[in-house]
Amino acid sequence: MAAGGFCKLPNGTVVVALNLPRPTGDDPGGVRVLVHALNRARALTRLRNLGMRAVYLRGNAAPPTPDEITAVLHHPDGLIWRTASDNGVTSPELVTELWRPIRALLRQPAAQA
């Protein structure tokens, strides 16, 4: 899933949207991640610093929708996710899932003894 894109805001910052496989690998589906940052490079660096090392943005095939931009701008961390649809792009009409903070995605379940 390599779909992703960005949108430059009037204040000069950007919102980057990426469709990625789940980092835990326990679910075949993917996630849509939104990052608000000063520029595209810093947005990708924020994800890489969280352990998502192979994150790249090539092209602008799936830029964030206005609803996605609003969601990430209103989140204190500026870094959110939710499950991506089958076609790789989240449609506001089809998705009822709420946006979640990124730490909920990266949280590893405790090992069962």
MOPAC internal coordinates of N, CA, C and O (Angstrom, degrees):
PM7 1SCF
backbone

  N    0.0000 0     0.00 0     0.00 0    0    0    0
  C    1.4454 1     0.00 0     0.00 0    1    0    0
  C    1.5130 1   109.09 1     0.00 0    2    1    0
  O    1.2310 1   120.15 1   -77.77 1    3    2    1
  N    1.2733 1   117.31 1   102.23 1    3    2    1
  C    1.4474 1   120.73 1  -176.36 1    5    3    2
  C    1.5172 1   112.36 1  -111.82 1    6    5    3
  O    1.2310 1   120.00 1  -169.68 1    7    6    5
  N    1.3130 1   117.61 1    10.32 1    7    6    5
  C    1.4636 1   119.54 1  -178.45 1    9    7    6
  C    1.5196 1   109.79 1   -69.10 1   10    9    7
  O    1.2310 1   121.44 1   -38.73 1   11   10    9
  N    1.2858 1   114.86 1   141.27 1   11   10    9
  C    1.4423 1   120.11 1   178.36 1   13   11   10
  C    1.5076 1   109.72 1  -177.30 1   14   13   11
  O    1.2310 1   121.19 1    -6.68 1   15   14   13
  N    1.3011 1   115.32 1   173.32 1   15   14   13
  C    1.4467 1   119.77 1   179.00 1   17   15   14
  C    1.5151 1   110.22 1  -176.80 1   18   17   15
  O    1.2310 1   121.43 1     2.47 1   19   18   17
  N    1.3102 1   114.86 1  -177.53 1   19   18   17
  C    1.4589 1   120.00 1  -178.39 1   21   19   18
  C    1.5154 1   109.53 1  -146.26 1   22   21   19
  O    1.2310 1   121.57 1   -15.44 1   23   22   21
  N    1.3171 1   114.60 1   164.56 1   23   22   21
  C    1.4540 1   121.50 1   176.14 1   25   23   22
  C    1.5232 1   107.79 1  -141.73 1   26   25   23
  O    1.2310 1   120.74 1   -53.91 1   27   26   25
  N    1.3167 1   116.20 1   126.09 1   27   26   25
  C    1.4552 1   120.53 1   178.08 1   29   27   26
  C    1.5251 1   108.38 1   -86.91 1   30   29   27
  O    1.2310 1   120.85 1   -50.26 1   31   30   29
  N    1.3162 1   115.98 1   129.74 1   31   30   29
  C    1.4576 1   122.04 1  -177.71 1   33   31   30
  C    1.5252 1   110.28 1   -90.32 1   34   33   31
  O    1.2310 1   120.14 1   -19.05 1   35   34   33
  N    1.3358 1   117.34 1   160.95 1   35   34   33
  C    1.4712 1   120.16 1  -178.73 1   37   35   34
  C    1.5247 1   114.65 1   -58.40 1   38   37   35
  O    1.2310 1   119.89 1   152.95 1   39   38   37
  N    1.3440 1   117.81 1   -27.05 1   39   38   37
  C    1.4664 1   120.15 1  -179.74 1   41   39   38
  C    1.5286 1   112.65 1   -83.46 1   42   41   39
  O    1.2310 1   119.91 1  -178.62 1   43   42   41
  N    1.3539 1   117.77 1     1.38 1   43   42   41
  C    1.4526 1   121.54 1   177.17 1   45   43   42
  C    1.5131 1   114.69 1    98.50 1   46   45   43
  O    1.2310 1   119.61 1   165.91 1   47   46   45
  N    1.3370 1   118.36 1   -14.09 1   47   46   45
  C    1.4581 1   120.60 1   177.72 1   49   47   46
  C    1.5273 1   109.38 1   -80.19 1   50   49   47
  O    1.2310 1   120.73 1    -9.63 1   51   50   49
  N    1.3213 1   116.21 1   170.37 1   51   50   49
  C    1.4572 1   120.71 1   179.51 1   53   51   50
  C    1.5243 1   110.46 1  -128.06 1   54   53   51
  O    1.2310 1   121.51 1   -24.64 1   55   54   53
  N    1.3226 1   114.71 1   155.36 1   55   54   53
  C    1.4594 1   122.30 1   169.60 1   57   55   54
  C    1.5220 1   105.72 1  -117.55 1   58   57   55
  O    1.2310 1   120.94 1   -57.55 1   59   58   57
  N    1.3385 1   115.80 1   122.45 1   59   58   57
  C    1.4577 1   122.28 1   179.95 1   61   59   58
  C    1.5223 1   108.02 1  -107.30 1   62   61   59
  O    1.2310 1   120.80 1   -46.42 1   63   62   61
  N    1.3251 1   116.08 1   133.58 1   63   62   61
  C    1.4639 1   122.47 1   176.78 1   65   63   62
  C    1.5234 1   108.38 1  -118.43 1   66   65   63
  O    1.2310 1   120.55 1   -48.90 1   67   66   65
  N    1.3233 1   116.55 1   131.10 1   67   66   65
  C    1.4612 1   121.84 1  -179.88 1   69   67   66
  C    1.5208 1   110.12 1  -134.05 1   70   69   67
  O    1.2310 1   120.64 1   -40.54 1   71   70   69
  N    1.3065 1   116.37 1   139.46 1   71   70   69
  C    1.4629 1   121.58 1   170.86 1   73   71   70
  C    1.5164 1   107.01 1   -99.76 1   74   73   71
  O    1.2310 1   120.93 1   -59.61 1   75   74   73
  N    1.3286 1   115.83 1   120.39 1   75   74   73
  C    1.4601 1   122.10 1  -174.31 1   77   75   74
  C    1.5138 1   110.66 1  -129.20 1   78   77   75
  O    1.2310 1   120.19 1   -24.47 1   79   78   77
  N    1.3365 1   117.23 1   155.53 1   79   78   77
  C    1.4625 1   118.82 1   170.19 1   81   79   78
  C    1.5247 1   108.94 1   -70.67 1   82   81   79
  O    1.2310 1   120.61 1   -24.55 1   83   82   81
  N    1.3140 1   116.44 1   155.45 1   83   82   81
  C    1.4698 1   119.38 1   178.01 1   85   83   82
  C    1.5245 1   109.95 1   -62.62 1   86   85   83
  O    1.2310 1   119.68 1   -45.47 1   87   86   85
  N    1.3311 1   118.22 1   134.53 1   87   86   85
  C    1.4639 1   120.86 1  -179.21 1   89   87   86
  C    1.5297 1   112.97 1   -63.54 1   90   89   87
  O    1.2310 1   119.89 1   150.63 1   91   90   89
  N    1.3308 1   117.81 1   -29.37 1   91   90   89
  C    1.4635 1   120.14 1  -177.77 1   93   91   90
  C    1.5097 1   111.67 1   -78.10 1   94   93   91
  O    1.2310 1   119.63 1   156.94 1   95   94   93
  N    1.3200 1   118.32 1   -23.06 1   95   94   93
  C    1.4496 1   122.16 1   176.75 1   97   95   94
  C    1.5150 1   114.40 1    74.31 1   98   97   95
  O    1.2310 1   119.67 1  -173.41 1   99   98   97
  N    1.3419 1   118.24 1     6.59 1   99   98   97
  C    1.4661 1   120.56 1  -177.82 1  101   99   98
  C    1.5218 1   112.65 1   -85.29 1  102  101   99
  O    1.2310 1   119.85 1   170.54 1  103  102  101
  N    1.3070 1   117.90 1    -9.46 1  103  102  101
  C    1.4576 1   122.01 1  -177.95 1  105  103  102
  C    1.5217 1   108.34 1  -129.03 1  106  105  103
  O    1.2310 1   119.59 1   -48.44 1  107  106  105
  N    1.3343 1   118.38 1   131.56 1  107  106  105
  C    1.4619 1   119.53 1  -178.11 1  109  107  106
  C    1.5286 1   113.39 1   -68.86 1  110  109  107
  O    1.2310 1   119.75 1   162.07 1  111  110  109
  N    1.3072 1   118.08 1   -17.93 1  111  110  109
  C    1.4580 1   120.83 1  -179.88 1  113  111  110
  C    1.5115 1   112.20 1   -74.33 1  114  113  111
  O    1.2310 1   120.97 1    -7.39 1  115  114  113
  N    1.3111 1   115.75 1   172.61 1  115  114  113
  C    1.4517 1   120.62 1  -179.98 1  117  115  114
  C    1.5129 1   111.51 1  -116.39 1  118  117  115
  O    1.2310 1   121.46 1     1.78 1  119  118  117
  N    1.3182 1   114.82 1  -178.22 1  119  118  117
  C    1.4538 1   121.11 1   179.48 1  121  119  118
  C    1.5249 1   109.65 1  -129.25 1  122  121  119
  O    1.2310 1   120.74 1   -26.28 1  123  122  121
  N    1.3005 1   116.19 1   153.72 1  123  122  121
  C    1.4604 1   123.33 1   174.19 1  125  123  122
  C    1.5224 1   105.85 1  -104.84 1  126  125  123
  O    1.2310 1   120.42 1   -59.66 1  127  126  125
  N    1.3180 1   116.80 1   120.34 1  127  126  125
  C    1.4591 1   122.98 1  -177.36 1  129  127  126
  C    1.5246 1   108.49 1  -111.68 1  130  129  127
  O    1.2310 1   120.65 1   -45.34 1  131  130  129
  N    1.3213 1   116.36 1   134.66 1  131  130  129
  C    1.4626 1   122.47 1   176.93 1  133  131  130
  C    1.5179 1   109.35 1  -118.18 1  134  133  131
  O    1.2310 1   120.83 1   -45.15 1  135  134  133
  N    1.3210 1   116.02 1   134.85 1  135  134  133
  C    1.4653 1   121.80 1  -179.55 1  137  135  134
  C    1.5229 1   108.73 1  -131.33 1  138  137  135
  O    1.2310 1   120.69 1   -48.30 1  139  138  137
  N    1.3264 1   116.29 1   131.70 1  139  138  137
  C    1.4568 1   122.04 1   173.89 1  141  139  138
  C    1.5212 1   107.46 1  -105.97 1  142  141  139
  O    1.2310 1   120.09 1   -53.69 1  143  142  141
  N    1.3243 1   117.43 1   126.31 1  143  142  141
  C    1.4695 1   121.22 1  -177.35 1  145  143  142
  C    1.5275 1   110.04 1  -153.50 1  146  145  143
  O    1.2310 1   121.20 1    -4.61 1  147  146  145
  N    1.3300 1   115.31 1   175.39 1  147  146  145
  C    1.4605 1   120.78 1   179.56 1  149  147  146
  C    1.5217 1   112.57 1   -66.57 1  150  149  147
  O    1.2310 1   120.58 1   144.35 1  151  150  149
  N    1.3476 1   116.50 1   -35.65 1  151  150  149
  C    1.4659 1   120.83 1   178.21 1  153  151  150
  C    1.5260 1   109.01 1  -154.64 1  154  153  151
  O    1.2310 1   120.45 1    -5.38 1  155  154  153
  N    1.3398 1   116.74 1   174.62 1  155  154  153
  C    1.4629 1   120.72 1  -176.75 1  157  155  154
  C    1.5159 1   112.24 1   -62.39 1  158  157  155
  O    1.2310 1   120.23 1   139.28 1  159  158  157
  N    1.3130 1   117.16 1   -40.72 1  159  158  157
  C    1.4680 1   120.41 1  -179.01 1  161  159  158
  C    1.5274 1   111.22 1   -61.93 1  162  161  159
  O    1.2310 1   120.29 1   137.93 1  163  162  161
  N    1.3135 1   117.06 1   -42.07 1  163  162  161
  C    1.4720 1   119.61 1   179.48 1  165  163  162
  C    1.5222 1   111.74 1   -69.07 1  166  165  163
  O    1.2310 1   120.31 1   146.37 1  167  166  165
  N    1.3170 1   117.00 1   -33.63 1  167  166  165
  C    1.4625 1   119.96 1   177.07 1  169  167  166
  C    1.5211 1   110.33 1   -62.85 1  170  169  167
  O    1.2310 1   120.43 1   134.85 1  171  170  169
  N    1.3222 1   116.79 1   -45.15 1  171  170  169
  C    1.4635 1   120.22 1   179.25 1  173  171  170
  C    1.5253 1   111.35 1   -68.15 1  174  173  171
  O    1.2310 1   120.33 1   144.98 1  175  174  173
  N    1.3268 1   116.97 1   -35.02 1  175  174  173
  C    1.4575 1   121.04 1   177.38 1  177  175  174
  C    1.5272 1   110.68 1   -63.66 1  178  177  175
  O    1.2310 1   120.25 1   141.77 1  179  178  177
  N    1.3269 1   117.13 1   -38.23 1  179  178  177
  C    1.4674 1   120.12 1   177.88 1  181  179  178
  C    1.5238 1   110.70 1   -59.64 1  182  181  179
  O    1.2310 1   120.40 1   138.32 1  183  182  181
  N    1.3257 1   116.84 1   -41.68 1  183  182  181
  C    1.4688 1   120.26 1   178.64 1  185  183  182
  C    1.5236 1   111.45 1   -69.62 1  186  185  183
  O    1.2310 1   120.39 1   139.21 1  187  186  185
  N    1.3218 1   116.85 1   -40.79 1  187  186  185
  C    1.4695 1   119.87 1   179.38 1  189  187  186
  C    1.5191 1   111.37 1   -64.40 1  190  189  187
  O    1.2310 1   120.02 1   144.33 1  191  190  189
  N    1.3182 1   117.57 1   -35.67 1  191  190  189
  C    1.4558 1   121.16 1   178.35 1  193  191  190
  C    1.5238 1   112.25 1   -66.64 1  194  193  191
  O    1.2310 1   120.42 1   160.10 1  195  194  193
  N    1.3337 1   116.81 1   -19.90 1  195  194  193
  C    1.4619 1   121.41 1   177.29 1  197  195  194
  C    1.5199 1   112.34 1   -89.22 1  198  197  195
  O    1.2310 1   120.22 1  -177.13 1  199  198  197
  N    1.3254 1   117.18 1     2.87 1  199  198  197
  C    1.4494 1   121.01 1   177.21 1  201  199  198
  C    1.5145 1   114.57 1   104.25 1  202  201  199
  O    1.2310 1   119.74 1   178.63 1  203  202  201
  N    1.3158 1   118.11 1    -1.37 1  203  202  201
  C    1.4590 1   121.34 1   178.13 1  205  203  202
  C    1.5257 1   107.94 1   -90.26 1  206  205  203
  O    1.2310 1   120.56 1  -102.38 1  207  206  205
  N    1.3089 1   116.54 1    77.62 1  207  206  205
  C    1.4645 1   122.88 1  -169.77 1  209  207  206
  C    1.5227 1   114.12 1   -68.98 1  210  209  207
  O    1.2310 1   119.18 1   143.40 1  211  210  209
  N    1.2920 1   119.17 1   -36.60 1  211  210  209
  C    1.4687 1   121.73 1  -174.17 1  213  211  210
  C    1.5318 1   111.85 1   -95.70 1  214  213  211
  O    1.2310 1   120.39 1  -132.03 1  215  214  213
  N    1.3117 1   116.86 1    47.97 1  215  214  213
  C    1.4615 1   121.57 1  -179.00 1  217  215  214
  C    1.5239 1   109.26 1  -102.61 1  218  217  215
  O    1.2310 1   121.06 1   -59.09 1  219  218  217
  N    1.3299 1   115.59 1   120.91 1  219  218  217
  C    1.4548 1   121.18 1   178.66 1  221  219  218
  C    1.5174 1   109.50 1  -134.55 1  222  221  219
  O    1.2310 1   120.54 1   -27.23 1  223  222  221
  N    1.3073 1   116.58 1   152.77 1  223  222  221
  C    1.4549 1   121.98 1   176.38 1  225  223  222
  C    1.5168 1   107.72 1  -118.37 1  226  225  223
  O    1.2310 1   121.32 1   -67.66 1  227  226  225
  N    1.3130 1   115.09 1   112.34 1  227  226  225
  C    1.4594 1   120.73 1   179.08 1  229  227  226
  C    1.5158 1   108.22 1  -118.21 1  230  229  227
  O    1.2310 1   120.63 1   -68.08 1  231  230  229
  N    1.2862 1   116.39 1   111.92 1  231  230  229
  C    1.4562 1   120.36 1   178.69 1  233  231  230
  C    1.5184 1   112.27 1    83.43 1  234  233  231
  O    1.2310 1   121.74 1    11.14 1  235  234  233
  N    1.3170 1   114.27 1  -168.86 1  235  234  233
  C    1.4548 1   121.45 1  -177.52 1  237  235  234
  C    1.5279 1   109.09 1  -139.63 1  238  237  235
  O    1.2310 1   120.99 1  -131.80 1  239  238  237
  N    1.3406 1   115.72 1    48.20 1  239  238  237
  C    1.4613 1   121.46 1  -174.57 1  241  239  238
  C    1.5277 1   113.14 1   -72.00 1  242  241  239
  O    1.2310 1   119.53 1   148.96 1  243  242  241
  N    1.3133 1   118.50 1   -31.04 1  243  242  241
  C    1.4595 1   122.15 1  -177.62 1  245  243  242
  C    1.5229 1   110.37 1  -135.44 1  246  245  243
  O    1.2310 1   120.33 1  -108.32 1  247  246  245
  N    1.3431 1   116.98 1    71.68 1  247  246  245
  C    1.4675 1   119.12 1  -179.66 1  249  247  246
  C    1.5221 1   110.84 1   -68.34 1  250  249  247
  O    1.2310 1   120.16 1   -17.98 1  251  250  249
  N    1.3139 1   117.30 1   162.02 1  251  250  249
  C    1.4640 1   120.10 1   179.17 1  253  251  250
  C    1.5275 1   111.25 1   -66.51 1  254  253  251
  O    1.2310 1   121.01 1   -36.19 1  255  254  253
  N    1.3120 1   115.67 1   143.81 1  255  254  253
  C    1.4606 1   121.17 1   176.92 1  257  255  254
  C    1.5327 1   108.65 1   -79.54 1  258  257  255
  O    1.2310 1   119.94 1   -15.27 1  259  258  257
  N    1.3210 1   117.72 1   164.73 1  259  258  257
  C    1.4749 1   119.19 1   176.71 1  261  259  258
  C    1.5357 1   112.73 1   -57.34 1  262  261  259
  O    1.2310 1   119.90 1   143.08 1  263  262  261
  N    1.3277 1   117.79 1   -36.92 1  263  262  261
  C    1.4705 1   120.22 1   177.66 1  265  263  262
  C    1.5235 1   111.57 1   -65.84 1  266  265  263
  O    1.2310 1   120.31 1   141.94 1  267  266  265
  N    1.3279 1   117.01 1   -38.06 1  267  266  265
  C    1.4616 1   120.53 1   178.41 1  269  267  266
  C    1.5301 1   110.54 1   -67.47 1  270  269  267
  O    1.2310 1   120.36 1   139.68 1  271  270  269
  N    1.3170 1   116.93 1   -40.32 1  271  270  269
  C    1.4609 1   120.73 1   178.19 1  273  271  270
  C    1.5183 1   110.28 1   -61.32 1  274  273  271
  O    1.2310 1   120.48 1   135.25 1  275  274  273
  N    1.3203 1   116.69 1   -44.75 1  275  274  273
  C    1.4621 1   120.75 1   178.79 1  277  275  274
  C    1.5220 1   110.70 1   -61.15 1  278  277  275
  O    1.2310 1   120.20 1   137.50 1  279  278  277
  N    1.3225 1   117.22 1   -42.50 1  279  278  277
  C    1.4644 1   120.92 1  -178.75 1  281  279  278
  C    1.5188 1   111.84 1   -61.90 1  282  281  279
  O    1.2310 1   120.02 1   133.51 1  283  282  281
  N    1.3332 1   117.56 1   -46.49 1  283  282  281
  C    1.4638 1   119.87 1  -177.01 1  285  283  282
  C    1.5263 1   111.37 1   -72.39 1  286  285  283
  O    1.2310 1   119.74 1   147.80 1  287  286  285
  N    1.3168 1   118.11 1   -32.20 1  287  286  285
  C    1.4645 1   120.01 1   178.51 1  289  287  286
  C    1.5261 1   111.74 1   -69.39 1  290  289  287
  O    1.2310 1   119.98 1   151.36 1  291  290  289
  N    1.3145 1   117.63 1   -28.64 1  291  290  289
  C    1.4570 1   120.98 1  -179.25 1  293  291  290
  C    1.5241 1   113.39 1   -89.73 1  294  293  291
  O    1.2310 1   120.15 1   177.63 1  295  294  293
  N    1.3216 1   117.32 1    -2.37 1  295  294  293
  C    1.4652 1   119.87 1   177.48 1  297  295  294
  C    1.5202 1   108.77 1   -91.75 1  298  297  295
  O    1.2310 1   119.74 1   -45.56 1  299  298  297
  N    1.3453 1   118.10 1   134.44 1  299  298  297
  C    1.4736 1   119.82 1  -176.65 1  301  299  298
  C    1.5243 1   114.50 1   -60.65 1  302  301  299
  O    1.2310 1   119.67 1   147.10 1  303  302  301
  N    1.3357 1   118.24 1   -32.90 1  303  302  301
  C    1.4656 1   120.50 1  -179.27 1  305  303  302
  C    1.5201 1   112.74 1   -83.53 1  306  305  303
  O    1.2310 1   120.03 1   157.49 1  307  306  305
  N    1.3262 1   117.54 1   -22.51 1  307  306  305
  C    1.4639 1   120.44 1  -177.01 1  309  307  306
  C    1.5115 1   113.00 1    68.84 1  310  309  307
  O    1.2310 1   120.32 1  -154.33 1  311  310  309
  N    1.3408 1   116.99 1    25.67 1  311  310  309
  C    1.4598 1   122.31 1  -177.40 1  313  311  310
  C    1.5211 1   107.81 1  -149.49 1  314  313  311
  O    1.2310 1   120.57 1   -74.60 1  315  314  313
  N    1.3507 1   116.52 1   105.40 1  315  314  313
  C    1.4597 1   121.23 1  -174.09 1  317  315  314
  C    1.5290 1   110.66 1  -135.42 1  318  317  315
  O    1.2310 1   120.36 1   -11.14 1  319  318  317
  N    1.3325 1   116.92 1   168.86 1  319  318  317
  C    1.4660 1   122.03 1  -179.61 1  321  319  318
  C    1.5195 1   109.87 1  -152.67 1  322  321  319
  O    1.2310 1   121.38 1   -17.30 1  323  322  321
  N    1.3341 1   114.97 1   162.70 1  323  322  321
  C    1.4552 1   123.78 1   167.60 1  325  323  322
  C    1.5231 1   107.93 1  -159.42 1  326  325  323
  O    1.2310 1   120.28 1   -12.95 1  327  326  325
  N    1.3130 1   117.06 1   167.05 1  327  326  325
  C    1.4518 1   121.95 1  -178.16 1  329  327  326
  C    1.5200 1   110.14 1   -63.39 1  330  329  327
  O    1.2310 1   120.75 1   -44.49 1  331  330  329
  N    1.3324 1   116.17 1   135.51 1  331  330  329
  C    1.4638 1   121.31 1   178.29 1  333  331  330
  C    1.5190 1   109.18 1   -86.01 1  334  333  331
  O    1.2310 1   120.72 1   -28.61 1  335  334  333
  N    1.3216 1   116.22 1   151.39 1  335  334  333
  C    1.4587 1   120.47 1   177.99 1  337  335  334
  C    1.5245 1   109.82 1   -75.10 1  338  337  335
  O    1.2310 1   120.28 1    -6.09 1  339  338  337
  N    1.3277 1   117.07 1   173.91 1  339  338  337
  C    1.4601 1   122.10 1  -176.83 1  341  339  338
  C    1.5171 1   113.37 1   -61.45 1  342  341  339
  O    1.2310 1   120.31 1   145.57 1  343  342  341
  N    1.3302 1   117.01 1   -34.43 1  343  342  341
  C    1.4643 1   119.01 1  -178.22 1  345  343  342
  C    1.5180 1   112.73 1   -84.61 1  346  345  343
  O    1.2310 1   120.11 1  -177.81 1  347  346  345
  N    1.3362 1   117.39 1     2.19 1  347  346  345
  C    1.4510 1   120.89 1   174.68 1  349  347  346
  C    1.5138 1   114.77 1    91.30 1  350  349  347
  O    1.2310 1   119.88 1   169.21 1  351  350  349
  N    1.3184 1   117.84 1   -10.79 1  351  350  349
  C    1.4551 1   120.86 1   179.88 1  353  351  350
  C    1.5147 1   108.21 1  -121.47 1  354  353  351
  O    1.2310 1   120.51 1   -46.13 1  355  354  353
  N    1.3147 1   116.63 1   133.87 1  355  354  353
  C    1.4488 1   119.93 1   179.66 1  357  355  354
  C    1.5168 1   109.69 1   -85.48 1  358  357  355
  O    1.2310 1   120.76 1   -54.29 1  359  358  357
  N    1.2978 1   116.16 1   125.71 1  359  358  357
  C    1.4527 1   122.13 1   177.74 1  361  359  358
  C    1.5246 1   108.00 1  -100.59 1  362  361  359
  O    1.2310 1   119.11 1   -52.93 1  363  362  361
  N    1.3277 1   119.30 1   127.07 1  363  362  361
  C    1.4650 1   120.75 1  -177.24 1  365  363  362
  C    1.5253 1   112.77 1   -57.60 1  366  365  363
  O    1.2310 1   120.01 1   149.98 1  367  366  365
  N    1.3363 1   117.59 1   -30.02 1  367  366  365
  C    1.4564 1   120.26 1  -178.77 1  369  367  366
  C    1.5250 1   112.21 1   -73.37 1  370  369  367
  O    1.2310 1   120.27 1   152.20 1  371  370  369
  N    1.3404 1   117.09 1   -27.80 1  371  370  369
  C    1.4540 1   121.49 1  -174.20 1  373  371  370
  C    1.5200 1   113.61 1   -97.31 1  374  373  371
  O    1.2310 1   119.48 1   162.66 1  375  374  373
  N    1.3087 1   118.60 1   -17.34 1  375  374  373
  C    1.4590 1   121.71 1  -173.99 1  377  375  374
  C    1.5232 1   109.49 1  -102.69 1  378  377  375
  O    1.2310 1   120.97 1   -54.70 1  379  378  377
  N    1.3182 1   115.75 1   125.30 1  379  378  377
  C    1.4585 1   120.45 1   176.18 1  381  379  378
  C    1.5208 1   110.86 1  -111.11 1  382  381  379
  O    1.2310 1   120.29 1   175.50 1  383  382  381
  N    1.3134 1   117.05 1    -4.50 1  383  382  381
  C    1.4589 1   122.00 1  -179.14 1  385  383  382
  C    1.5249 1   110.25 1   -72.04 1  386  385  383
  O    1.2310 1   121.09 1   -37.74 1  387  386  385
  N    1.3196 1   115.51 1   142.26 1  387  386  385
  C    1.4651 1   120.78 1   178.82 1  389  387  386
  C    1.5213 1   110.22 1   -81.82 1  390  389  387
  O    1.2310 1   121.18 1   -23.30 1  391  390  389
  N    1.3235 1   115.35 1   156.70 1  391  390  389
  C    1.4672 1   121.09 1   174.18 1  393  391  390
  C    1.5131 1   108.33 1   -73.80 1  394  393  391
  O    1.2310 1   120.82 1   -35.23 1  395  394  393
  N    1.3276 1   116.03 1   144.77 1  395  394  393
  C    1.4644 1   121.94 1  -178.38 1  397  395  394
  C    1.5158 1   109.96 1  -124.36 1  398  397  395
  O    1.2310 1   120.28 1   -26.54 1  399  398  397
  N    1.3366 1   117.06 1   153.46 1  399  398  397
  C    1.4731 1   119.33 1   175.03 1  401  399  398
  C    1.5224 1   110.19 1   -67.76 1  402  401  399
  O    1.2310 1   120.59 1   -27.94 1  403  402  401
  N    1.3117 1   116.47 1   152.06 1  403  402  401
  C    1.4617 1   121.91 1  -174.40 1  405  403  402
  C    1.5285 1   112.13 1   -63.16 1  406  405  403
  O    1.2310 1   119.40 1   149.62 1  407  406  405
  N    1.3129 1   118.74 1   -30.38 1  407  406  405
  C    1.4689 1   119.94 1  -178.93 1  409  407  406
  C    1.5315 1   111.67 1   -64.51 1  410  409  407
  O    1.2310 1   119.71 1   156.89 1  411  410  409
  N    1.3409 1   118.16 1   -23.11 1  411  410  409
  C    1.4649 1   120.48 1   176.10 1  413  411  410
  C    1.5259 1   110.77 1   -70.91 1  414  413  411
  O    1.2310 1   119.97 1   150.86 1  415  414  413
  N    1.3210 1   117.67 1   -29.14 1  415  414  413
  C    1.4664 1   121.87 1   178.34 1  417  415  414
  C    1.5205 1   111.14 1   -76.97 1  418  417  415
  O    1.2310 1   120.59 1   141.81 1  419  418  417
  N    1.3032 1   116.48 1   -38.19 1  419  418  417
  C    1.4681 1   121.14 1  -174.37 1  421  419  418
  C    1.5193 1   113.29 1   -85.07 1  422  421  419
  O    1.2310 1   120.23 1   168.11 1  423  422  421
  N    1.3183 1   117.16 1   -11.89 1  423  422  421
  C    1.4602 1   121.08 1  -178.43 1  425  423  422
  C    1.5181 1   109.17 1   -66.22 1  426  425  423
  O    1.2310 1   120.53 1   -58.55 1  427  426  425
  N    1.3089 1   116.59 1   121.45 1  427  426  425
  C    1.4612 1   122.52 1   179.63 1  429  427  426
  C    1.5318 1   108.84 1   -86.59 1  430  429  427
  O    1.2310 1   119.45 1   -43.89 1  431  430  429
  N    1.3429 1   118.65 1   136.11 1  431  430  429
  C    1.4539 1   119.49 1   174.97 1  433  431  430
  C    1.5280 1   110.17 1   -66.45 1  434  433  431
  O    1.2310 1   121.11 1   -32.05 1  435  434  433
  N    1.3112 1   115.48 1   147.95 1  435  434  433
  C    1.4738 1   120.25 1  -179.46 1  437  435  434
  C    1.5306 1   109.67 1   -65.62 1  438  437  435
  O    1.2310 1   120.95 1   -37.04 1  439  438  437
  N    1.3162 1   115.78 1   142.96 1  439  438  437
  C    1.4705 1   120.84 1  -179.87 1  441  439  438
  C    1.5179 1   109.80 1   -67.15 1  442  441  439
  O    1.2310 1   120.73 1   -47.42 1  443  442  441
  N    1.3135 1   116.20 1   132.58 1  443  442  441
  C    1.4611 1   121.16 1   179.95 1  445  443  442
  C    1.5254 1   108.79 1   -86.04 1  446  445  443
  O    1.2310 1   120.49 1   -50.19 1  447  446  445
  N    1.3238 1   116.66 1   129.81 1  447  446  445
  C    1.4659 1   120.31 1  -179.80 1  449  447  446
  C    1.4961 1   111.43 1   -92.07 1  450  449  447
  O    1.2310 1   120.10 1   180.00 1  451  450  449

